[in-house]
């Protein structure tokens, strides 16, 4: 299973804006997005950290799925095209009948402790399936009842920039980018072991001193294109997997 070279441009952020067919519309990164849908029931919304971690695992599960990973898989060519043009991810939320309709579309659902997130193969940004296009994208925010504890030793960690404030939806997309960058940087054997273990990972906010060290460590860093919530070029997440080389 070969890994594409990570793009030199910033990973596209969660996109909340309208798109057009005009090639001069200011969107230089292509016209595909990977949809992520989080289940948010009114009576039992998921915890924020669990939603971020589940979104990251959903992205990895889709990348490792035979429909993506195998050269003749149904999603392989589309995912490679999306990777070449920029790994934009869009997070939407659903509940009740909306969630049931969304879950009926081709994709993969990953369950966390309280969260359910479904990832789909990339779609053109101006031709979303109807049952996904109608879902809400903005204002997806969640909370943790208590601060998450320290990750277990040896667990891959996606470290959030402590200086940035992001909605849960935005942070889910960024965690998905970081997980994908980690996936690209691992050997085939390490990928297989991670997949077989169920993609254990944690998402945590770094402290200021740790962030400075992590950002300069040579580990993969997600730099946002700045379409929503944060300034262009902002470093949002560092992917820290034990199998990744340090600079």
Secondary structure, 3 states (H helix, E strand, C coil): CCCCCCCCCCECCCCCCCCCCCCCCCCCCCCEEEEEEEECECCECCCHHHHHHHHHHHHHHHHHCHHHHCCCCCCHHHHHHHHHHCCCEEEEEECHHHHHHHHCCCCEEEECCCCEEEECCCEECCCCCHHHHCCECCCCCCCCCCCCCCCCCCCCEEEECCCCCCCHHHHHHHHHHHHHHHHHHCCHHHHHHHHHCCCCCEEEECCHHHHHHHHCCCCCEEEECCCCCCCCCCEEEEEECCCCCCC
